[in-house]
Amino acid sequence: MAESTATQGRQDSKRTLRRQMVGVVTSANKTPKTLRVEVEYLVRHSKYGKYLRDRSILHVHDERQEARQGDRVQVMECRPVSKTKTWRLVKVLQRAAQD
């Protein structure tokens, strides 16, 4: 009886939504299964009101090594995979033009 209520409680609780971002891969081949993704966004200046371009660098876990430098990718927040990697690759949205 106690087991059924414990498992039922886990099924009813919903998983929290995780942050997702879209960015461009800036480094892909230096370390295995790791991408460096740059996410750009606009921030409004507190005093002058002008919009400034800002960026964040994310270290992303790419298990299948499918993304390459210059690709536009979607990433999702996850549990820490290593000291700096707390994001994982969801999908490649747009491939980079090959030279």
Secondary structure as UniProt FT lines:
FT   HELIX           2..12
FT   STRAND          20..27
FT   TURN            32..33
FT   STRAND          34..44
FT   TURN            46..48
FT   STRAND          51..61
FT   TURN            63..64
FT   TURN            69..70
FT   STRAND          72..77
FT   STRAND          87..94
//
